[in-house]
Amino acid sequence: ALKVALAQWVKNVTGESPVLLLDDALSELDATRRQRLLQHAAQFEQSVLTATDTKLLEGATPTEFRVEAGRIAGS
């Protein structure tokens, strides 16, 4: 919540949307809070969220990149 609030503050002060970076933030949240976080993340032009389980991204329309054997593959 603090990172989203800080990103919103930066957007309000500068007029530019920052890149929101959240590393595995969804795995620690219950379903309701995950949905809220995804809704807030969608308000930014660029949001990068990492997850170890794609089920945590239900309800979102992400561009997915997989890291396999040290290589990044888009899907």
mmJSON file of the N, C-alpha and C atoms, coordinates in Angstrom:
{"data_MODEL":{"atom_site":{
"group_PDB":["ATOM","ATOM","ATOM","ATOM","ATOM","ATOM","ATOM","ATOM","ATOM","ATOM","ATOM","ATOM","ATOM","ATOM","ATOM","ATOM","ATOM","ATOM","ATOM","ATOM","ATOM","ATOM","ATOM","ATOM","ATOM","ATOM","ATOM","ATOM","ATOM","ATOM","ATOM","ATOM","ATOM","ATOM","ATOM","ATOM","ATOM","ATOM","ATOM","ATOM","ATOM","ATOM","ATOM","ATOM","ATOM","ATOM","ATOM","ATOM","ATOM","ATOM","ATOM","ATOM","ATOM","ATOM","ATOM","ATOM","ATOM","ATOM","ATOM","ATOM","ATOM","ATOM","ATOM","ATOM","ATOM","ATOM","ATOM","ATOM","ATOM","ATOM","ATOM","ATOM","ATOM","ATOM","ATOM","ATOM","ATOM","ATOM","ATOM","ATOM","ATOM","ATOM","ATOM","ATOM","ATOM","ATOM","ATOM","ATOM","ATOM","ATOM","ATOM","ATOM","ATOM","ATOM","ATOM","ATOM","ATOM","ATOM","ATOM","ATOM","ATOM","ATOM","ATOM","ATOM","ATOM","ATOM","ATOM","ATOM","ATOM","ATOM","ATOM","ATOM","ATOM","ATOM","ATOM","ATOM","ATOM","ATOM","ATOM","ATOM","ATOM","ATOM","ATOM","ATOM","ATOM","ATOM","ATOM","ATOM","ATOM","ATOM","ATOM","ATOM","ATOM","ATOM","ATOM","ATOM","ATOM","ATOM","ATOM","ATOM","ATOM","ATOM","ATOM","ATOM","ATOM","ATOM","ATOM","ATOM","ATOM","ATOM","ATOM","ATOM","ATOM","ATOM","ATOM","ATOM","ATOM","ATOM","ATOM","ATOM","ATOM","ATOM","ATOM","ATOM","ATOM","ATOM","ATOM","ATOM","ATOM","ATOM","ATOM","ATOM","ATOM","ATOM","ATOM","ATOM","ATOM","ATOM","ATOM","ATOM","ATOM","ATOM","ATOM","ATOM","ATOM","ATOM","ATOM","ATOM","ATOM","ATOM","ATOM","ATOM","ATOM","ATOM","ATOM","ATOM","ATOM","ATOM","ATOM","ATOM","ATOM","ATOM","ATOM","ATOM","ATOM","ATOM","ATOM","ATOM","ATOM","ATOM","ATOM","ATOM","ATOM","ATOM","ATOM","ATOM","ATOM","ATOM","ATOM","ATOM","ATOM","ATOM","ATOM","ATOM","ATOM"],
"id":[1,2,3,4,5,6,7,8,9,10,11,12,13,14,15,16,17,18,19,20,21,22,23,24,25,26,27,28,29,30,31,32,33,34,35,36,37,38,39,40,41,42,43,44,45,46,47,48,49,50,51,52,53,54,55,56,57,58,59,60,61,62,63,64,65,66,67,68,69,70,71,72,73,74,75,76,77,78,79,80,81,82,83,84,85,86,87,88,89,90,91,92,93,94,95,96,97,98,99,100,101,102,103,104,105,106,107,108,109,110,111,112,113,114,115,116,117,118,119,120,121,122,123,124,125,126,127,128,129,130,131,132,133,134,135,136,137,138,139,140,141,142,143,144,145,146,147,148,149,150,151,152,153,154,155,156,157,158,159,160,161,162,163,164,165,166,167,168,169,170,171,172,173,174,175,176,177,178,179,180,181,182,183,184,185,186,187,188,189,190,191,192,193,194,195,196,197,198,199,200,201,202,203,204,205,206,207,208,209,210,211,212,213,214,215,216,217,218,219,220,221,222,223,224,225],
"type_symbol":["N","C","C","N","C","C","N","C","C","N","C","C","N","C","C","N","C","C","N","C","C","N","C","C","N","C","C","N","C","C","N","C","C","N","C","C","N","C","C","N","C","C","N","C","C","N","C","C","N","C","C","N","C","C","N","C","C","N","C","C","N","C","C","N","C","C","N","C","C","N","C","C","N","C","C","N","C","C","N","C","C","N","C","C","N","C","C","N","C","C","N","C","C","N","C","C","N","C","C","N","C","C","N","C","C","N","C","C","N","C","C","N","C","C","N","C","C","N","C","C","N","C","C","N","C","C","N","C","C","N","C","C","N","C","C","N","C","C","N","C","C","N","C","C","N","C","C","N","C","C","N","C","C","N","C","C","N","C","C","N","C","C","N","C","C","N","C","C","N","C","C","N","C","C","N","C","C","N","C","C","N","C","C","N","C","C","N","C","C","N","C","C","N","C","C","N","C","C","N","C","C","N","C","C","N","C","C","N","C","C","N","C","C","N","C","C","N","C","C","N","C","C","N","C","C"],
"label_atom_id":["N","CA","C","N","CA","C","N","CA","C","N","CA","C","N","CA","C","N","CA","C","N","CA","C","N","CA","C","N","CA","C","N","CA","C","N","CA","C","N","CA","C","N","CA","C","N","CA","C","N","CA","C","N","CA","C","N","CA","C","N","CA","C","N","CA","C","N","CA","C","N","CA","C","N","CA","C","N","CA","C","N","CA","C","N","CA","C","N","CA","C","N","CA","C","N","CA","C","N","CA","C","N","CA","C","N","CA","C","N","CA","C","N","CA","C","N","CA","C","N","CA","C","N","CA","C","N","CA","C","N","CA","C","N","CA","C","N","CA","C","N","CA","C","N","CA","C","N","CA","C","N","CA","C","N","CA","C","N","CA","C","N","CA","C","N","CA","C","N","CA","C","N","CA","C","N","CA","C","N","CA","C","N","CA","C","N","CA","C","N","CA","C","N","CA","C","N","CA","C","N","CA","C","N","CA","C","N","CA","C","N","CA","C","N","CA","C","N","CA","C","N","CA","C","N","CA","C","N","CA","C","N","CA","C","N","CA","C","N","CA","C","N","CA","C","N","CA","C","N","CA","C","N","CA","C","N","CA","C","N","CA","C"],
"label_alt_id":[null,null,null,null,null,null,null,null,null,null,null,null,null,null,null,null,null,null,null,null,null,null,null,null,null,null,null,null,null,null,null,null,null,null,null,null,null,null,null,null,null,null,null,null,null,null,null,null,null,null,null,null,null,null,null,null,null,null,null,null,null,null,null,null,null,null,null,null,null,null,null,null,null,null,null,null,null,null,null,null,null,null,null,null,null,null,null,null,null,null,null,null,null,null,null,null,null,null,null,null,null,null,null,null,null,null,null,null,null,null,null,null,null,null,null,null,null,null,null,null,null,null,null,null,null,null,null,null,null,null,null,null,null,null,null,null,null,null,null,null,null,null,null,null,null,null,null,null,null,null,null,null,null,null,null,null,null,null,null,null,null,null,null,null,null,null,null,null,null,null,null,null,null,null,null,null,null,null,null,null,null,null,null,null,null,null,null,null,null,null,null,null,null,null,null,null,null,null,null,null,null,null,null,null,null,null,null,null,null,null,null,null,null,null,null,null,null,null,null,null,null,null,null,null,null],
"label_comp_id":["ALA","ALA","ALA","LEU","LEU","LEU","LYS","LYS","LYS","VAL","VAL","VAL","ALA","ALA","ALA","LEU","LEU","LEU","ALA","ALA","ALA","GLN","GLN","GLN","TRP","TRP","TRP","VAL","VAL","VAL","LYS","LYS","LYS","ASN","ASN","ASN","VAL","VAL","VAL","THR","THR","THR","GLY","GLY","GLY","GLU","GLU","GLU","SER","SER","SER","PRO","PRO","PRO","VAL","VAL","VAL","LEU","LEU","LEU","LEU","LEU","LEU","LEU","LEU","LEU","ASP","ASP","ASP","ASP","ASP","ASP","ALA","ALA","ALA","LEU","LEU","LEU","SER","SER","SER","GLU","GLU","GLU","LEU","LEU","LEU","ASP","ASP","ASP","ALA","ALA","ALA","THR","THR","THR","ARG","ARG","ARG","ARG","ARG","ARG","GLN","GLN","GLN","ARG","ARG","ARG","LEU","LEU","LEU","LEU","LEU","LEU","GLN","GLN","GLN","HIS","HIS","HIS","ALA","ALA","ALA","ALA","ALA","ALA","GLN","GLN","GLN","PHE","PHE","PHE","GLU","GLU","GLU","GLN","GLN","GLN","SER","SER","SER","VAL","VAL","VAL","LEU","LEU","LEU","THR","THR","THR","ALA","ALA","ALA","THR","THR","THR","ASP","ASP","ASP","THR","THR","THR","LYS","LYS","LYS","LEU","LEU","LEU","LEU","LEU","LEU","GLU","GLU","GLU","GLY","GLY","GLY","ALA","ALA","ALA","THR","THR","THR","PRO","PRO","PRO","THR","THR","THR","GLU","GLU","GLU","PHE","PHE","PHE","ARG","ARG","ARG","VAL","VAL","VAL","GLU","GLU","GLU","ALA","ALA","ALA","GLY","GLY","GLY","ARG","ARG","ARG","ILE","ILE","ILE","ALA","ALA","ALA","GLY","GLY","GLY","SER","SER","SER"],
"label_asym_id":["A","A","A","A","A","A","A","A","A","A","A","A","A","A","A","A","A","A","A","A","A","A","A","A","A","A","A","A","A","A","A","A","A","A","A","A","A","A","A","A","A","A","A","A","A","A","A","A","A","A","A","A","A","A","A","A","A","A","A","A","A","A","A","A","A","A","A","A","A","A","A","A","A","A","A","A","A","A","A","A","A","A","A","A","A","A","A","A","A","A","A","A","A","A","A","A","A","A","A","A","A","A","A","A","A","A","A","A","A","A","A","A","A","A","A","A","A","A","A","A","A","A","A","A","A","A","A","A","A","A","A","A","A","A","A","A","A","A","A","A","A","A","A","A","A","A","A","A","A","A","A","A","A","A","A","A","A","A","A","A","A","A","A","A","A","A","A","A","A","A","A","A","A","A","A","A","A","A","A","A","A","A","A","A","A","A","A","A","A","A","A","A","A","A","A","A","A","A","A","A","A","A","A","A","A","A","A","A","A","A","A","A","A","A","A","A","A","A","A","A","A","A","A","A","A"],
"label_entity_id":["1","1","1","1","1","1","1","1","1","1","1","1","1","1","1","1","1","1","1","1","1","1","1","1","1","1","1","1","1","1","1","1","1","1","1","1","1","1","1","1","1","1","1","1","1","1","1","1","1","1","1","1","1","1","1","1","1","1","1","1","1","1","1","1","1","1","1","1","1","1","1","1","1","1","1","1","1","1","1","1","1","1","1","1","1","1","1","1","1","1","1","1","1","1","1","1","1","1","1","1","1","1","1","1","1","1","1","1","1","1","1","1","1","1","1","1","1","1","1","1","1","1","1","1","1","1","1","1","1","1","1","1","1","1","1","1","1","1","1","1","1","1","1","1","1","1","1","1","1","1","1","1","1","1","1","1","1","1","1","1","1","1","1","1","1","1","1","1","1","1","1","1","1","1","1","1","1","1","1","1","1","1","1","1","1","1","1","1","1","1","1","1","1","1","1","1","1","1","1","1","1","1","1","1","1","1","1","1","1","1","1","1","1","1","1","1","1","1","1","1","1","1","1","1","1"],
"label_seq_id":[1,1,1,2,2,2,3,3,3,4,4,4,5,5,5,6,6,6,7,7,7,8,8,8,9,9,9,10,10,10,11,11,11,12,12,12,13,13,13,14,14,14,15,15,15,16,16,16,17,17,17,18,18,18,19,19,19,20,20,20,21,21,21,22,22,22,23,23,23,24,24,24,25,25,25,26,26,26,27,27,27,28,28,28,29,29,29,30,30,30,31,31,31,32,32,32,33,33,33,34,34,34,35,35,35,36,36,36,37,37,37,38,38,38,39,39,39,40,40,40,41,41,41,42,42,42,43,43,43,44,44,44,45,45,45,46,46,46,47,47,47,48,48,48,49,49,49,50,50,50,51,51,51,52,52,52,53,53,53,54,54,54,55,55,55,56,56,56,57,57,57,58,58,58,59,59,59,60,60,60,61,61,61,62,62,62,63,63,63,64,64,64,65,65,65,66,66,66,67,67,67,68,68,68,69,69,69,70,70,70,71,71,71,72,72,72,73,73,73,74,74,74,75,75,75],
"pdbx_PDB_ins_code":[null,null,null,null,null,null,null,null,null,null,null,null,null,null,null,null,null,null,null,null,null,null,null,null,null,null,null,null,null,null,null,null,null,null,null,null,null,null,null,null,null,null,null,null,null,null,null,null,null,null,null,null,null,null,null,null,null,null,null,null,null,null,null,null,null,null,null,null,null,null,null,null,null,null,null,null,null,null,null,null,null,null,null,null,null,null,null,null,null,null,null,null,null,null,null,null,null,null,null,null,null,null,null,null,null,null,null,null,null,null,null,null,null,null,null,null,null,null,null,null,null,null,null,null,null,null,null,null,null,null,null,null,null,null,null,null,null,null,null,null,null,null,null,null,null,null,null,null,null,null,null,null,null,null,null,null,null,null,null,null,null,null,null,null,null,null,null,null,null,null,null,null,null,null,null,null,null,null,null,null,null,null,null,null,null,null,null,null,null,null,null,null,null,null,null,null,null,null,null,null,null,null,null,null,null,null,null,null,null,null,null,null,null,null,null,null,null,null,null,null,null,null,null,null,null],
"Cartn_x":[0.825,0.0,0.868,1.973,2.861,3.494,3.909,4.517,3.513,2.29,1.258,0.954,0.872,0.623,1.769,2.994,4.149,4.147,3.85,3.787,2.691,1.546,0.459,0.89,1.611,2.096,3.057,3.987,4.93,4.166,3.157,2.342,1.64,1.109,0.416,1.374,2.562,3.527,4.196,4.594,5.357,4.485,3.29,2.433,2.787,3.786,4.199,3.969,3.557,3.28,4.568,4.96,6.17,5.905,6.965,6.842,6.673,5.619,5.351,5.969,6.926,7.608,7.259,6.649,6.28,6.758,7.645,8.228,7.502,6.776,6.061,5.173,4.538,3.667,2.334,1.895,0.573,0.492,1.599,1.559,1.244,1.462,1.232,-0.164,-0.965,-2.273,-3.415,-4.53,-5.729,-6.35,-7.343,-7.933,-8.475,-9.127,-9.693,-8.596,-7.564,-6.468,-5.668,-5.541,-4.879,-5.629,-6.952,-7.751,-7.615,-7.623,-7.453,-6.099,-5.056,-3.725,-3.642,-4.211,-4.207,-4.979,-6.079,-6.845,-6.021,-5.322,-4.478,-3.308,-2.703,-1.573,-2.0,-3.216,-3.719,-3.869,-3.864,-4.006,-2.716,-1.61,-0.33,-0.048,0.67,0.987,1.809,2.723,3.552,3.608,3.24,3.34,4.026,5.019,5.727,5.531,4.848,4.61,5.189,5.944,6.441,5.562,5.437,4.647,5.193,5.152,5.588,4.418,3.205,2.001,1.077,0.814,-0.021,-1.466,-1.889,-3.244,-3.457,-2.368,-2.472,-2.849,-2.717,-3.014,-4.417,-5.266,-6.634,-7.345,-8.039,-8.761,-7.943,-6.663,-5.799,-5.593,-5.145,-4.813,-3.331,-2.48,-1.046,-0.396,0.748,1.657,2.592,2.65,3.406,4.754,5.786,7.118,7.554,8.062,8.547,10.064,10.666,12.111,12.334,12.963,13.249,14.688,15.415,16.821,17.615,17.306,18.056,17.688,16.63,16.209,14.777,14.504,13.171,12.409,11.175,10.318,8.964,8.475,7.148,6.091,4.885,3.78,2.507],
"Cartn_y":[-1.189,0.0,1.251,1.192,2.352,2.644,1.622,1.837,2.402,1.927,2.448,3.904,4.214,5.586,6.507,6.046,6.843,7.077,6.046,6.19,7.17,7.131,8.074,9.496,9.668,10.98,11.535,10.685,11.101,11.531,10.775,11.095,12.449,12.694,13.955,15.146,14.963,16.06,16.371,15.342,15.552,15.608,15.046,14.967,13.803,13.024,11.863,10.593,9.566,8.296,7.504,7.174,6.369,4.906,4.161,2.716,2.118,1.358,0.715,-0.678,-0.93,-2.221,-2.911,-4.082,-4.844,-6.282,-6.703,-8.032,-8.997,-9.924,-10.978,-10.436,-9.309,-8.693,-9.429,-10.119,-10.736,-11.994,-12.692,-13.976,-13.838,-12.677,-12.473,-11.918,-11.701,-11.065,-12.051,-11.762,-12.562,-12.107,-12.823,-12.569,-11.155,-10.629,-9.281,-8.234,-8.351,-7.383,-7.516,-8.746,-8.926,-8.176,-8.305,-7.62,-6.109,-5.601,-4.154,-3.676,-4.443,-4.065,-4.087,-5.093,-5.163,-4.001,-3.602,-2.447,-1.17,-0.98,0.205,0.168,-0.993,-1.119,-0.812,-1.135,-0.884,0.598,1.439,2.883,3.544,2.813,3.352,2.907,3.76,3.422,2.15,1.968,0.772,0.228,-1.02,-1.716,-3.04,-3.346,-4.609,-5.347,-6.47,-7.294,-8.67,-9.182,-10.548,-11.468,-12.696,-13.69,-15.073,-15.939,-17.316,-18.205,-17.687,-18.457,-17.567,-17.949,-17.123,-17.033,-17.956,-17.893,-16.62,-16.058,-14.831,-13.626,-13.751,-12.644,-12.716,-13.58,-13.712,-12.377,-12.056,-10.793,-9.694,-9.932,-8.956,-9.381,-8.457,-8.773,-8.467,-9.295,-8.998,-9.44,-8.844,-9.382,-10.256,-11.497,-12.452,-12.751,-12.734,-13.145,-14.26,-15.309,-16.432,-16.467,-16.782,-16.98,-18.483,-19.041,-20.463,-20.666,-21.397,-21.697,-20.416,-19.373,-18.128,-17.262,-17.608,-16.811,-16.324,-15.143,-14.562,-14.871,-15.374,-15.684,-15.024,-14.276,-13.659,-14.648,-14.451,-15.325,-14.543],
"Cartn_z":[0.0,0.0,0.0,0.734,0.805,-0.548,-1.26,-2.576,-3.574,-3.525,-4.424,-4.073,-2.787,-2.354,-2.773,-2.627,-3.028,-4.536,-5.3,-6.759,-7.158,-6.479,-6.77,-6.428,-5.317,-4.917,-5.968,-6.441,-7.48,-8.731,-9.086,-10.266,-10.091,-8.897,-8.632,-8.633,-8.074,-7.965,-9.296,-10.021,-11.254,-12.504,-12.406,-13.582,-14.492,-14.093,-14.881,-14.082,-14.776,-14.123,-13.966,-12.73,-12.55,-12.905,-13.05,-13.226,-11.836,-11.654,-10.372,-10.399,-9.503,-9.435,-8.127,-8.216,-7.026,-7.195,-6.307,-6.395,-5.466,-6.044,-5.317,-4.196,-4.445,-3.434,-3.298,-4.322,-4.314,-3.463,-3.306,-2.605,-1.121,-0.555,0.877,1.181,0.151,0.33,0.142,0.799,0.551,-0.767,-1.24,-2.566,-2.713,-1.679,-1.752,-1.902,-1.115,-1.175,-2.472,-2.993,-4.29,-5.373,-5.384,-6.397,-6.283,-5.068,-4.859,-5.363,-5.058,-5.51,-7.031,-7.654,-9.113,-9.728,-9.1,-9.595,-9.514,-8.403,-8.26,-9.243,-9.418,-10.334,-11.768,-12.117,-13.476,-13.778,-12.76,-12.964,-13.445,-13.397,-13.836,-15.253,-15.997,-17.38,-17.471,-16.52,-16.499,-15.081,-14.931,-13.655,-13.913,-13.09,-13.204,-11.886,-11.961,-10.785,-11.061,-10.122,-10.268,-9.437,-9.896,-9.174,-9.505,-8.536,-8.773,-9.175,-9.047,-9.372,-10.196,-11.445,-12.316,-11.831,-10.977,-10.428,-9.607,-9.079,-8.287,-9.142,-10.457,-11.359,-11.948,-11.397,-11.902,-11.839,-12.911,-12.983,-13.631,-13.867,-14.521,-15.971,-16.781,-18.17,-18.379,-17.799,-17.85,-19.158,-19.429,-20.42,-19.622,-19.974,-19.164,-19.803,-18.976,-19.386,-18.458,-19.027,-18.228,-18.304,-17.185,-17.134,-17.024,-18.057,-18.099,-18.515,-17.717,-17.993,-18.24,-17.479,-17.574,-18.757,-19.469,-20.634,-20.421,-20.961,-20.852,-22.125,-21.962,-23.102,-22.893,-23.862,-23.773,-24.188,-23.65,-24.057,-24.136],
"occupancy":[1.0,1.0,1.0,1.0,1.0,1.0,1.0,1.0,1.0,1.0,1.0,1.0,1.0,1.0,1.0,1.0,1.0,1.0,1.0,1.0,1.0,1.0,1.0,1.0,1.0,1.0,1.0,1.0,1.0,1.0,1.0,1.0,1.0,1.0,1.0,1.0,1.0,1.0,1.0,1.0,1.0,1.0,1.0,1.0,1.0,1.0,1.0,1.0,1.0,1.0,1.0,1.0,1.0,1.0,1.0,1.0,1.0,1.0,1.0,1.0,1.0,1.0,1.0,1.0,1.0,1.0,1.0,1.0,1.0,1.0,1.0,1.0,1.0,1.0,1.0,1.0,1.0,1.0,1.0,1.0,1.0,1.0,1.0,1.0,1.0,1.0,1.0,1.0,1.0,1.0,1.0,1.0,1.0,1.0,1.0,1.0,1.0,1.0,1.0,1.0,1.0,1.0,1.0,1.0,1.0,1.0,1.0,1.0,1.0,1.0,1.0,1.0,1.0,1.0,1.0,1.0,1.0,1.0,1.0,1.0,1.0,1.0,1.0,1.0,1.0,1.0,1.0,1.0,1.0,1.0,1.0,1.0,1.0,1.0,1.0,1.0,1.0,1.0,1.0,1.0,1.0,1.0,1.0,1.0,1.0,1.0,1.0,1.0,1.0,1.0,1.0,1.0,1.0,1.0,1.0,1.0,1.0,1.0,1.0,1.0,1.0,1.0,1.0,1.0,1.0,1.0,1.0,1.0,1.0,1.0,1.0,1.0,1.0,1.0,1.0,1.0,1.0,1.0,1.0,1.0,1.0,1.0,1.0,1.0,1.0,1.0,1.0,1.0,1.0,1.0,1.0,1.0,1.0,1.0,1.0,1.0,1.0,1.0,1.0,1.0,1.0,1.0,1.0,1.0,1.0,1.0,1.0,1.0,1.0,1.0,1.0,1.0,1.0,1.0,1.0,1.0,1.0,1.0,1.0,1.0,1.0,1.0,1.0,1.0,1.0],
"B_iso_or_equiv":[0.0,0.0,0.0,0.0,0.0,0.0,0.0,0.0,0.0,0.0,0.0,0.0,0.0,0.0,0.0,0.0,0.0,0.0,0.0,0.0,0.0,0.0,0.0,0.0,0.0,0.0,0.0,0.0,0.0,0.0,0.0,0.0,0.0,0.0,0.0,0.0,0.0,0.0,0.0,0.0,0.0,0.0,0.0,0.0,0.0,0.0,0.0,0.0,0.0,0.0,0.0,0.0,0.0,0.0,0.0,0.0,0.0,0.0,0.0,0.0,0.0,0.0,0.0,0.0,0.0,0.0,0.0,0.0,0.0,0.0,0.0,0.0,0.0,0.0,0.0,0.0,0.0,0.0,0.0,0.0,0.0,0.0,0.0,0.0,0.0,0.0,0.0,0.0,0.0,0.0,0.0,0.0,0.0,0.0,0.0,0.0,0.0,0.0,0.0,0.0,0.0,0.0,0.0,0.0,0.0,0.0,0.0,0.0,0.0,0.0,0.0,0.0,0.0,0.0,0.0,0.0,0.0,0.0,0.0,0.0,0.0,0.0,0.0,0.0,0.0,0.0,0.0,0.0,0.0,0.0,0.0,0.0,0.0,0.0,0.0,0.0,0.0,0.0,0.0,0.0,0.0,0.0,0.0,0.0,0.0,0.0,0.0,0.0,0.0,0.0,0.0,0.0,0.0,0.0,0.0,0.0,0.0,0.0,0.0,0.0,0.0,0.0,0.0,0.0,0.0,0.0,0.0,0.0,0.0,0.0,0.0,0.0,0.0,0.0,0.0,0.0,0.0,0.0,0.0,0.0,0.0,0.0,0.0,0.0,0.0,0.0,0.0,0.0,0.0,0.0,0.0,0.0,0.0,0.0,0.0,0.0,0.0,0.0,0.0,0.0,0.0,0.0,0.0,0.0,0.0,0.0,0.0,0.0,0.0,0.0,0.0,0.0,0.0,0.0,0.0,0.0,0.0,0.0,0.0,0.0,0.0,0.0,0.0,0.0,0.0],
"pdbx_formal_charge":[null,null,null,null,null,null,null,null,null,null,null,null,null,null,null,null,null,null,null,null,null,null,null,null,null,null,null,null,null,null,null,null,null,null,null,null,null,null,null,null,null,null,null,null,null,null,null,null,null,null,null,null,null,null,null,null,null,null,null,null,null,null,null,null,null,null,null,null,null,null,null,null,null,null,null,null,null,null,null,null,null,null,null,null,null,null,null,null,null,null,null,null,null,null,null,null,null,null,null,null,null,null,null,null,null,null,null,null,null,null,null,null,null,null,null,null,null,null,null,null,null,null,null,null,null,null,null,null,null,null,null,null,null,null,null,null,null,null,null,null,null,null,null,null,null,null,null,null,null,null,null,null,null,null,null,null,null,null,null,null,null,null,null,null,null,null,null,null,null,null,null,null,null,null,null,null,null,null,null,null,null,null,null,null,null,null,null,null,null,null,null,null,null,null,null,null,null,null,null,null,null,null,null,null,null,null,null,null,null,null,null,null,null,null,null,null,null,null,null,null,null,null,null,null,null],
"auth_seq_id":[1,1,1,2,2,2,3,3,3,4,4,4,5,5,5,6,6,6,7,7,7,8,8,8,9,9,9,10,10,10,11,11,11,12,12,12,13,13,13,14,14,14,15,15,15,16,16,16,17,17,17,18,18,18,19,19,19,20,20,20,21,21,21,22,22,22,23,23,23,24,24,24,25,25,25,26,26,26,27,27,27,28,28,28,29,29,29,30,30,30,31,31,31,32,32,32,33,33,33,34,34,34,35,35,35,36,36,36,37,37,37,38,38,38,39,39,39,40,40,40,41,41,41,42,42,42,43,43,43,44,44,44,45,45,45,46,46,46,47,47,47,48,48,48,49,49,49,50,50,50,51,51,51,52,52,52,53,53,53,54,54,54,55,55,55,56,56,56,57,57,57,58,58,58,59,59,59,60,60,60,61,61,61,62,62,62,63,63,63,64,64,64,65,65,65,66,66,66,67,67,67,68,68,68,69,69,69,70,70,70,71,71,71,72,72,72,73,73,73,74,74,74,75,75,75],
"auth_comp_id":["ALA","ALA","ALA","LEU","LEU","LEU","LYS","LYS","LYS","VAL","VAL","VAL","ALA","ALA","ALA","LEU","LEU","LEU","ALA","ALA","ALA","GLN","GLN","GLN","TRP","TRP","TRP","VAL","VAL","VAL","LYS","LYS","LYS","ASN","ASN","ASN","VAL","VAL","VAL","THR","THR","THR","GLY","GLY","GLY","GLU","GLU","GLU","SER","SER","SER","PRO","PRO","PRO","VAL","VAL","VAL","LEU","LEU","LEU","LEU","LEU","LEU","LEU","LEU","LEU","ASP","ASP","ASP","ASP","ASP","ASP","ALA","ALA","ALA","LEU","LEU","LEU","SER","SER","SER","GLU","GLU","GLU","LEU","LEU","LEU","ASP","ASP","ASP","ALA","ALA","ALA","THR","THR","THR","ARG","ARG","ARG","ARG","ARG","ARG","GLN","GLN","GLN","ARG","ARG","ARG","LEU","LEU","LEU","LEU","LEU","LEU","GLN","GLN","GLN","HIS","HIS","HIS","ALA","ALA","ALA","ALA","ALA","ALA","GLN","GLN","GLN","PHE","PHE","PHE","GLU","GLU","GLU","GLN","GLN","GLN","SER","SER","SER","VAL","VAL","VAL","LEU","LEU","LEU","THR","THR","THR","ALA","ALA","ALA","THR","THR","THR","ASP","ASP","ASP","THR","THR","THR","LYS","LYS","LYS","LEU","LEU","LEU","LEU","LEU","LEU","GLU","GLU","GLU","GLY","GLY","GLY","ALA","ALA","ALA","THR","THR","THR","PRO","PRO","PRO","THR","THR","THR","GLU","GLU","GLU","PHE","PHE","PHE","ARG","ARG","ARG","VAL","VAL","VAL","GLU","GLU","GLU","ALA","ALA","ALA","GLY","GLY","GLY","ARG","ARG","ARG","ILE","ILE","ILE","ALA","ALA","ALA","GLY","GLY","GLY","SER","SER","SER"],
"auth_asym_id":["A","A","A","A","A","A","A","A","A","A","A","A","A","A","A","A","A","A","A","A","A","A","A","A","A","A","A","A","A","A","A","A","A","A","A","A","A","A","A","A","A","A","A","A","A","A","A","A","A","A","A","A","A","A","A","A","A","A","A","A","A","A","A","A","A","A","A","A","A","A","A","A","A","A","A","A","A","A","A","A","A","A","A","A","A","A","A","A","A","A","A","A","A","A","A","A","A","A","A","A","A","A","A","A","A","A","A","A","A","A","A","A","A","A","A","A","A","A","A","A","A","A","A","A","A","A","A","A","A","A","A","A","A","A","A","A","A","A","A","A","A","A","A","A","A","A","A","A","A","A","A","A","A","A","A","A","A","A","A","A","A","A","A","A","A","A","A","A","A","A","A","A","A","A","A","A","A","A","A","A","A","A","A","A","A","A","A","A","A","A","A","A","A","A","A","A","A","A","A","A","A","A","A","A","A","A","A","A","A","A","A","A","A","A","A","A","A","A","A","A","A","A","A","A","A"],
"auth_atom_id":["N","CA","C","N","CA","C","N","CA","C","N","CA","C","N","CA","C","N","CA","C","N","CA","C","N","CA","C","N","CA","C","N","CA","C","N","CA","C","N","CA","C","N","CA","C","N","CA","C","N","CA","C","N","CA","C","N","CA","C","N","CA","C","N","CA","C","N","CA","C","N","CA","C","N","CA","C","N","CA","C","N","CA","C","N","CA","C","N","CA","C","N","CA","C","N","CA","C","N","CA","C","N","CA","C","N","CA","C","N","CA","C","N","CA","C","N","CA","C","N","CA","C","N","CA","C","N","CA","C","N","CA","C","N","CA","C","N","CA","C","N","CA","C","N","CA","C","N","CA","C","N","CA","C","N","CA","C","N","CA","C","N","CA","C","N","CA","C","N","CA","C","N","CA","C","N","CA","C","N","CA","C","N","CA","C","N","CA","C","N","CA","C","N","CA","C","N","CA","C","N","CA","C","N","CA","C","N","CA","C","N","CA","C","N","CA","C","N","CA","C","N","CA","C","N","CA","C","N","CA","C","N","CA","C","N","CA","C","N","CA","C","N","CA","C","N","CA","C","N","CA","C","N","CA","C","N","CA","C","N","CA","C"],
"pdbx_PDB_model_num":[1,1,1,1,1,1,1,1,1,1,1,1,1,1,1,1,1,1,1,1,1,1,1,1,1,1,1,1,1,1,1,1,1,1,1,1,1,1,1,1,1,1,1,1,1,1,1,1,1,1,1,1,1,1,1,1,1,1,1,1,1,1,1,1,1,1,1,1,1,1,1,1,1,1,1,1,1,1,1,1,1,1,1,1,1,1,1,1,1,1,1,1,1,1,1,1,1,1,1,1,1,1,1,1,1,1,1,1,1,1,1,1,1,1,1,1,1,1,1,1,1,1,1,1,1,1,1,1,1,1,1,1,1,1,1,1,1,1,1,1,1,1,1,1,1,1,1,1,1,1,1,1,1,1,1,1,1,1,1,1,1,1,1,1,1,1,1,1,1,1,1,1,1,1,1,1,1,1,1,1,1,1,1,1,1,1,1,1,1,1,1,1,1,1,1,1,1,1,1,1,1,1,1,1,1,1,1,1,1,1,1,1,1,1,1,1,1,1,1,1,1,1,1,1,1]
}}}
